[in-house]
Amino acid sequence: MMKIFKKIQSKLSTYEAIFPPLTKRTPILTVDNHKRIYIENGCQIMNFSTSKIQLRTRIGDIDIYGTHLLIHSMYHHELVIDGDIEQLIYNRIERT
């Protein structure tokens, strides 16, 4: 049983070295019914008001426009924003 586990583990680590999981590299944005936005995999809050939130990620900047915007929760790898979301603007910027 242990030999099978080691073979599988070896193959998985080789696969991830060649094809790193997308979720480790890029932020994931999920919009829920124009009322809530989930942002996973790291972002930095650059500016915040009840009508505009500016975020910085590894691959670009995100501007969120709306009314009654508020940060519902913030964790190391996740940010949740609530409010009446009217517009999202993504500006791609290559960062190292």
PyMOL commands that place a pseudoatom at each C-alpha (Angstrom):
pseudoatom trace, name=CA, resn=MET, resi=1, chain=A, elem=C, hetatm=0, pos=[0.000, 0.000, 0.000]
pseudoatom trace, name=CA, resn=MET, resi=2, chain=A, elem=C, hetatm=0, pos=[2.820, 2.408, 0.869]
pseudoatom trace, name=CA, resn=LYS, resi=3, chain=A, elem=C, hetatm=0, pos=[4.554, 1.830, -2.495]
pseudoatom trace, name=CA, resn=ILE, resi=4, chain=A, elem=C, hetatm=0, pos=[1.398, 2.809, -4.378]
pseudoatom trace, name=CA, resn=PHE, resi=5, chain=A, elem=C, hetatm=0, pos=[1.035, 5.970, -2.314]
pseudoatom trace, name=CA, resn=LYS, resi=6, chain=A, elem=C, hetatm=0, pos=[4.660, 6.959, -2.960]
pseudoatom trace, name=CA, resn=LYS, resi=7, chain=A, elem=C, hetatm=0, pos=[4.236, 6.407, -6.725]
pseudoatom trace, name=CA, resn=ILE, resi=8, chain=A, elem=C, hetatm=0, pos=[1.124, 8.580, -6.828]
pseudoatom trace, name=CA, resn=GLN, resi=9, chain=A, elem=C, hetatm=0, pos=[2.764, 11.269, -4.721]
pseudoatom trace, name=CA, resn=SER, resi=10, chain=A, elem=C, hetatm=0, pos=[5.837, 11.266, -6.967]
pseudoatom trace, name=CA, resn=LYS, resi=11, chain=A, elem=C, hetatm=0, pos=[3.731, 11.612, -10.131]
pseudoatom trace, name=CA, resn=LEU, resi=12, chain=A, elem=C, hetatm=0, pos=[1.662, 14.450, -8.652]
pseudoatom trace, name=CA, resn=SER, resi=13, chain=A, elem=C, hetatm=0, pos=[4.701, 16.442, -7.563]
pseudoatom trace, name=CA, resn=THR, resi=14, chain=A, elem=C, hetatm=0, pos=[6.255, 16.044, -11.029]
pseudoatom trace, name=CA, resn=TYR, resi=15, chain=A, elem=C, hetatm=0, pos=[2.998, 17.159, -12.698]
pseudoatom trace, name=CA, resn=GLU, resi=16, chain=A, elem=C, hetatm=0, pos=[2.722, 20.255, -10.466]
pseudoatom trace, name=CA, resn=ALA, resi=17, chain=A, elem=C, hetatm=0, pos=[6.342, 21.183, -11.170]
pseudoatom trace, name=CA, resn=ILE, resi=18, chain=A, elem=C, hetatm=0, pos=[5.612, 21.195, -14.919]
pseudoatom trace, name=CA, resn=PHE, resi=19, chain=A, elem=C, hetatm=0, pos=[2.036, 22.593, -14.741]
pseudoatom trace, name=CA, resn=PRO, resi=20, chain=A, elem=C, hetatm=0, pos=[1.636, 24.681, -11.574]
pseudoatom trace, name=CA, resn=PRO, resi=21, chain=A, elem=C, hetatm=0, pos=[-1.999, 24.975, -10.465]
pseudoatom trace, name=CA, resn=LEU, resi=22, chain=A, elem=C, hetatm=0, pos=[-3.645, 28.091, -11.834]
pseudoatom trace, name=CA, resn=THR, resi=23, chain=A, elem=C, hetatm=0, pos=[-5.135, 28.912, -8.447]
pseudoatom trace, name=CA, resn=LYS, resi=24, chain=A, elem=C, hetatm=0, pos=[-1.670, 29.389, -6.929]
pseudoatom trace, name=CA, resn=ARG, resi=25, chain=A, elem=C, hetatm=0, pos=[-0.705, 31.999, -9.518]
pseudoatom trace, name=CA, resn=THR, resi=26, chain=A, elem=C, hetatm=0, pos=[-3.740, 34.155, -10.200]
pseudoatom trace, name=CA, resn=PRO, resi=27, chain=A, elem=C, hetatm=0, pos=[-6.480, 35.785, -8.184]
pseudoatom trace, name=CA, resn=ILE, resi=28, chain=A, elem=C, hetatm=0, pos=[-9.967, 34.363, -8.524]
pseudoatom trace, name=CA, resn=LEU, resi=29, chain=A, elem=C, hetatm=0, pos=[-12.859, 36.816, -8.622]
pseudoatom trace, name=CA, resn=THR, resi=30, chain=A, elem=C, hetatm=0, pos=[-16.428, 35.643, -8.056]
pseudoatom trace, name=CA, resn=VAL, resi=31, chain=A, elem=C, hetatm=0, pos=[-19.397, 38.009, -8.311]
pseudoatom trace, name=CA, resn=ASP, resi=32, chain=A, elem=C, hetatm=0, pos=[-22.582, 36.890, -6.581]
pseudoatom trace, name=CA, resn=ASN, resi=33, chain=A, elem=C, hetatm=0, pos=[-25.735, 38.567, -7.947]
pseudoatom trace, name=CA, resn=HIS, resi=34, chain=A, elem=C, hetatm=0, pos=[-24.230, 42.100, -8.096]
pseudoatom trace, name=CA, resn=LYS, resi=35, chain=A, elem=C, hetatm=0, pos=[-24.276, 42.171, -4.282]
pseudoatom trace, name=CA, resn=ARG, resi=36, chain=A, elem=C, hetatm=0, pos=[-21.080, 40.397, -3.203]
pseudoatom trace, name=CA, resn=ILE, resi=37, chain=A, elem=C, hetatm=0, pos=[-17.567, 39.878, -4.593]
pseudoatom trace, name=CA, resn=TYR, resi=38, chain=A, elem=C, hetatm=0, pos=[-15.162, 37.172, -3.410]
pseudoatom trace, name=CA, resn=ILE, resi=39, chain=A, elem=C, hetatm=0, pos=[-11.485, 37.668, -4.226]
pseudoatom trace, name=CA, resn=GLU, resi=40, chain=A, elem=C, hetatm=0, pos=[-9.183, 34.728, -3.531]
pseudoatom trace, name=CA, resn=ASN, resi=41, chain=A, elem=C, hetatm=0, pos=[-5.392, 34.303, -3.727]
pseudoatom trace, name=CA, resn=GLY, resi=42, chain=A, elem=C, hetatm=0, pos=[-4.219, 37.608, -2.453]
pseudoatom trace, name=CA, resn=CYS, resi=43, chain=A, elem=C, hetatm=0, pos=[-4.888, 41.247, -3.083]
pseudoatom trace, name=CA, resn=GLN, resi=44, chain=A, elem=C, hetatm=0, pos=[-3.941, 44.528, -1.503]
pseudoatom trace, name=CA, resn=ILE, resi=45, chain=A, elem=C, hetatm=0, pos=[-6.453, 47.299, -0.741]
pseudoatom trace, name=CA, resn=MET, resi=46, chain=A, elem=C, hetatm=0, pos=[-5.110, 50.505, -2.267]
pseudoatom trace, name=CA, resn=ASN, resi=47, chain=A, elem=C, hetatm=0, pos=[-8.106, 52.794, -1.742]
pseudoatom trace, name=CA, resn=PHE, resi=48, chain=A, elem=C, hetatm=0, pos=[-11.510, 52.393, -0.137]
pseudoatom trace, name=CA, resn=SER, resi=49, chain=A, elem=C, hetatm=0, pos=[-14.750, 54.371, 0.035]
pseudoatom trace, name=CA, resn=THR, resi=50, chain=A, elem=C, hetatm=0, pos=[-18.429, 53.431, 0.028]
pseudoatom trace, name=CA, resn=SER, resi=51, chain=A, elem=C, hetatm=0, pos=[-18.547, 54.069, -3.748]
pseudoatom trace, name=CA, resn=LYS, resi=52, chain=A, elem=C, hetatm=0, pos=[-15.146, 52.823, -4.989]
pseudoatom trace, name=CA, resn=ILE, resi=53, chain=A, elem=C, hetatm=0, pos=[-12.638, 50.176, -3.904]
pseudoatom trace, name=CA, resn=GLN, resi=54, chain=A, elem=C, hetatm=0, pos=[-9.234, 49.848, -5.591]
pseudoatom trace, name=CA, resn=LEU, resi=55, chain=A, elem=C, hetatm=0, pos=[-7.339, 46.566, -5.259]
pseudoatom trace, name=CA, resn=ARG, resi=56, chain=A, elem=C, hetatm=0, pos=[-3.877, 45.497, -6.389]
pseudoatom trace, name=CA, resn=THR, resi=57, chain=A, elem=C, hetatm=0, pos=[-3.131, 41.873, -7.302]
pseudoatom trace, name=CA, resn=ARG, resi=58, chain=A, elem=C, hetatm=0, pos=[-0.083, 40.124, -8.718]
pseudoatom trace, name=CA, resn=ILE, resi=59, chain=A, elem=C, hetatm=0, pos=[-1.456, 40.347, -12.249]
pseudoatom trace, name=CA, resn=GLY, resi=60, chain=A, elem=C, hetatm=0, pos=[-3.201, 43.723, -12.234]
pseudoatom trace, name=CA, resn=ASP, resi=61, chain=A, elem=C, hetatm=0, pos=[-5.405, 46.283, -10.549]
pseudoatom trace, name=CA, resn=ILE, resi=62, chain=A, elem=C, hetatm=0, pos=[-9.142, 45.934, -9.941]
pseudoatom trace, name=CA, resn=ASP, resi=63, chain=A, elem=C, hetatm=0, pos=[-11.456, 48.919, -9.467]
pseudoatom trace, name=CA, resn=ILE, resi=64, chain=A, elem=C, hetatm=0, pos=[-14.898, 48.197, -8.030]
pseudoatom trace, name=CA, resn=TYR, resi=65, chain=A, elem=C, hetatm=0, pos=[-17.603, 50.855, -8.340]
pseudoatom trace, name=CA, resn=GLY, resi=66, chain=A, elem=C, hetatm=0, pos=[-20.991, 50.844, -6.666]
pseudoatom trace, name=CA, resn=THR, resi=67, chain=A, elem=C, hetatm=0, pos=[-22.962, 52.139, -3.716]
pseudoatom trace, name=CA, resn=HIS, resi=68, chain=A, elem=C, hetatm=0, pos=[-22.880, 51.123, -0.067]
pseudoatom trace, name=CA, resn=LEU, resi=69, chain=A, elem=C, hetatm=0, pos=[-19.650, 49.154, -0.606]
pseudoatom trace, name=CA, resn=LEU, resi=70, chain=A, elem=C, hetatm=0, pos=[-18.104, 47.624, 2.487]
pseudoatom trace, name=CA, resn=ILE, resi=71, chain=A, elem=C, hetatm=0, pos=[-15.528, 45.001, 3.300]
pseudoatom trace, name=CA, resn=HIS, resi=72, chain=A, elem=C, hetatm=0, pos=[-17.518, 42.141, 4.787]
pseudoatom trace, name=CA, resn=SER, resi=73, chain=A, elem=C, hetatm=0, pos=[-14.508, 40.007, 5.724]
pseudoatom trace, name=CA, resn=MET, resi=74, chain=A, elem=C, hetatm=0, pos=[-10.794, 39.927, 5.087]
pseudoatom trace, name=CA, resn=TYR, resi=75, chain=A, elem=C, hetatm=0, pos=[-8.465, 36.975, 5.558]
pseudoatom trace, name=CA, resn=HIS, resi=76, chain=A, elem=C, hetatm=0, pos=[-4.945, 36.218, 4.378]
pseudoatom trace, name=CA, resn=HIS, resi=77, chain=A, elem=C, hetatm=0, pos=[-6.063, 34.686, 1.053]
pseudoatom trace, name=CA, resn=GLU, resi=78, chain=A, elem=C, hetatm=0, pos=[-9.632, 35.953, 0.755]
pseudoatom trace, name=CA, resn=LEU, resi=79, chain=A, elem=C, hetatm=0, pos=[-11.505, 39.238, 0.655]
pseudoatom trace, name=CA, resn=VAL, resi=80, chain=A, elem=C, hetatm=0, pos=[-15.306, 39.589, 0.591]
pseudoatom trace, name=CA, resn=ILE, resi=81, chain=A, elem=C, hetatm=0, pos=[-16.926, 42.876, -0.474]
pseudoatom trace, name=CA, resn=ASP, resi=82, chain=A, elem=C, hetatm=0, pos=[-20.645, 43.608, -0.131]
pseudoatom trace, name=CA, resn=GLY, resi=83, chain=A, elem=C, hetatm=0, pos=[-22.766, 46.384, -1.641]
pseudoatom trace, name=CA, resn=ASP, resi=84, chain=A, elem=C, hetatm=0, pos=[-24.600, 47.328, -4.811]
pseudoatom trace, name=CA, resn=ILE, resi=85, chain=A, elem=C, hetatm=0, pos=[-21.903, 46.589, -7.378]
pseudoatom trace, name=CA, resn=GLU, resi=86, chain=A, elem=C, hetatm=0, pos=[-22.276, 48.585, -10.591]
pseudoatom trace, name=CA, resn=GLN, resi=87, chain=A, elem=C, hetatm=0, pos=[-18.956, 48.167, -12.392]
pseudoatom trace, name=CA, resn=LEU, resi=88, chain=A, elem=C, hetatm=0, pos=[-15.673, 46.231, -12.278]
pseudoatom trace, name=CA, resn=ILE, resi=89, chain=A, elem=C, hetatm=0, pos=[-12.600, 47.436, -14.145]
pseudoatom trace, name=CA, resn=TYR, resi=90, chain=A, elem=C, hetatm=0, pos=[-9.539, 45.237, -14.505]
pseudoatom trace, name=CA, resn=ASN, resi=91, chain=A, elem=C, hetatm=0, pos=[-6.222, 46.737, -15.618]
pseudoatom trace, name=CA, resn=ARG, resi=92, chain=A, elem=C, hetatm=0, pos=[-3.640, 44.090, -16.421]
pseudoatom trace, name=CA, resn=ILE, resi=93, chain=A, elem=C, hetatm=0, pos=[-0.181, 44.909, -15.105]
pseudoatom trace, name=CA, resn=GLU, resi=94, chain=A, elem=C, hetatm=0, pos=[2.698, 42.446, -15.179]
pseudoatom trace, name=CA, resn=ARG, resi=95, chain=A, elem=C, hetatm=0, pos=[4.390, 42.365, -11.785]
pseudoatom trace, name=CA, resn=THR, resi=96, chain=A, elem=C, hetatm=0, pos=[7.270, 40.219, -10.618]
for i in range(1, 96): cmd.bond("trace and resi %d" % i, "trace and resi %d" % (i + 1))
show_as sticks, trace
zoom trace
